[in-house]
Amino acid sequence: MTARVARAAFPKGCLAMRVRDELGVLFQDADFAAAFPARGGPGLAPGMPAVVSVMQFAERLTDRQAADAVRSRID
């Protein structure tokens, strides 16, 4: 449903959407398994913050700008 809303909001797409369309999933959760304990509550999929970091670098955003983008952008 999120992808559908993003496509409606950005019919021409954007960098993040083009990356996903061209490359698919960039990071698999299994790639980060050793970095997380087996116990504890569920959290974000480990690949999500990695993708956010890559997109932050690609768009040359400061940490604050990236945090604002994550809060305010559906794409």
Secondary structure, 3 states (H helix, E strand, C coil): CHHHHHHHHCCCCCHHHHHHHHHCCCCCHHHHHHHCCCCCCCCCCCHHHHHHHHHHHHCCCCHHHHHHHHHHCCC
